[in-house]
Amino acid sequence: MQEQSDNVLKQQNRKVLRIIGAMLWTIEMINEELQRKNVIERVLEKRKTQKTASKGLGSVNVNSGGS
């Protein structure tokens, strides 16, 4: 009886470990995706800043040239 109970516990432990492993893998995938998203957001923000700066320079040049 004890041996059967031990086997059931071992099976349950294996299932729990598989679930934990799957959860860890999922967390790692989400973390990698968030890192990629952050990189993309930084690039887009940099482009936006550069466009804003170049528009500002363009208007200064037009205004200076007209004076």
Short mmCIF file of the C-alpha atoms (twelve columns), coordinates in Angstrom:
data_MODEL
# 
_entry.id   MODEL 
# 
loop_
_atom_site.group_PDB 
_atom_site.id 
_atom_site.type_symbol 
_atom_site.label_atom_id 
_atom_site.label_alt_id 
_atom_site.label_comp_id 
_atom_site.label_asym_id 
_atom_site.label_seq_id 
_atom_site.Cartn_x 
_atom_site.Cartn_y 
_atom_site.Cartn_z 
_atom_site.pdbx_PDB_model_num 
ATOM 1  C CA . MET A 1  0.000  0.000  0.000   1 
ATOM 2  C CA . GLN A 2  2.811  2.413  0.914   1 
ATOM 3  C CA . GLU A 3  4.624  1.629  -2.337  1 
ATOM 4  C CA . GLN A 4  1.489  2.408  -4.354  1 
ATOM 5  C CA . SER A 5  1.066  5.680  -2.457  1 
ATOM 6  C CA . ASP A 6  4.715  6.566  -3.138  1 
ATOM 7  C CA . ASN A 7  4.248  5.875  -6.846  1 
ATOM 8  C CA . VAL A 8  1.192  8.133  -6.966  1 
ATOM 9  C CA . LEU A 9  3.159  10.903 -5.260  1 
ATOM 10 C CA . LYS A 10 6.039  10.467 -7.706  1 
ATOM 11 C CA . GLN A 11 3.644  10.722 -10.653 1 
ATOM 12 C CA . GLN A 12 2.055  13.842 -9.189  1 
ATOM 13 C CA . ASN A 13 5.482  15.358 -8.573  1 
ATOM 14 C CA . ARG A 14 6.491  14.690 -12.186 1 
ATOM 15 C CA . LYS A 15 3.302  16.364 -13.418 1 
ATOM 16 C CA . VAL A 16 3.924  19.375 -11.192 1 
ATOM 17 C CA . LEU A 17 7.522  19.630 -12.407 1 
ATOM 18 C CA . ARG A 18 6.357  19.501 -16.045 1 
ATOM 19 C CA . ILE A 19 3.831  22.252 -15.350 1 
ATOM 20 C CA . ILE A 20 6.471  24.376 -13.612 1 
ATOM 21 C CA . GLY A 21 8.839  23.812 -16.539 1 
ATOM 22 C CA . ALA A 22 6.155  24.905 -18.995 1 
ATOM 23 C CA . MET A 23 5.425  27.992 -16.895 1 
ATOM 24 C CA . LEU A 24 9.111  28.922 -16.768 1 
ATOM 25 C CA . TRP A 25 9.402  28.496 -20.546 1 
ATOM 26 C CA . THR A 26 6.343  30.710 -21.035 1 
ATOM 27 C CA . ILE A 27 7.800  33.383 -18.757 1 
ATOM 28 C CA . GLU A 28 11.100 33.283 -20.676 1 
ATOM 29 C CA . MET A 29 9.264  33.686 -23.995 1 
ATOM 30 C CA . ILE A 30 7.245  36.622 -22.649 1 
ATOM 31 C CA . ASN A 31 10.426 38.209 -21.290 1 
ATOM 32 C CA . GLU A 32 12.178 37.878 -24.660 1 
ATOM 33 C CA . GLU A 33 9.161  39.383 -26.420 1 
ATOM 34 C CA . LEU A 34 9.106  42.317 -23.993 1 
ATOM 35 C CA . GLN A 35 12.807 42.910 -24.609 1 
ATOM 36 C CA . ARG A 36 12.204 42.953 -28.387 1 
ATOM 37 C CA . LYS A 37 9.273  45.329 -27.881 1 
ATOM 38 C CA . ASN A 38 11.443 47.674 -25.789 1 
ATOM 39 C CA . VAL A 39 14.131 47.728 -28.481 1 
ATOM 40 C CA . ILE A 40 11.542 48.540 -31.158 1 
ATOM 41 C CA . GLU A 41 10.008 51.283 -29.005 1 
ATOM 42 C CA . ARG A 42 13.436 52.860 -28.418 1 
ATOM 43 C CA . VAL A 43 14.178 52.822 -32.160 1 
ATOM 44 C CA . LEU A 44 10.802 54.364 -32.969 1 
ATOM 45 C CA . GLU A 45 11.255 57.033 -30.297 1 
ATOM 46 C CA . LYS A 46 14.725 57.834 -31.650 1 
ATOM 47 C CA . ARG A 47 13.323 58.169 -35.190 1 
ATOM 48 C CA . LYS A 48 10.520 60.397 -33.926 1 
ATOM 49 C CA . THR A 49 13.035 62.597 -32.098 1 
ATOM 50 C CA . GLN A 50 15.256 62.799 -35.188 1 
ATOM 51 C CA . LYS A 51 12.296 63.726 -37.425 1 
ATOM 52 C CA . THR A 52 11.195 66.414 -34.968 1 
ATOM 53 C CA . ALA A 53 14.732 67.783 -34.800 1 
ATOM 54 C CA . SER A 54 15.147 67.779 -38.585 1 
ATOM 55 C CA . LYS A 55 11.777 69.510 -39.049 1 
ATOM 56 C CA . GLY A 56 12.883 72.145 -36.555 1 
ATOM 57 C CA . LEU A 57 16.150 72.675 -38.434 1 
ATOM 58 C CA . GLY A 58 14.303 72.842 -41.727 1 
ATOM 59 C CA . SER A 59 11.991 75.590 -40.509 1 
ATOM 60 C CA . VAL A 60 14.940 77.528 -39.072 1 
ATOM 61 C CA . ASN A 61 16.723 77.328 -42.425 1 
ATOM 62 C CA . VAL A 62 13.641 78.475 -44.317 1 
ATOM 63 C CA . ASN A 63 13.078 81.369 -41.931 1 
ATOM 64 C CA . SER A 64 16.741 82.384 -41.944 1 
ATOM 65 C CA . GLY A 65 16.893 82.222 -45.705 1 
ATOM 66 C CA . GLY A 66 13.840 84.432 -46.013 1 
ATOM 67 C CA . SER A 67 15.239 87.179 -43.769 1 
# 
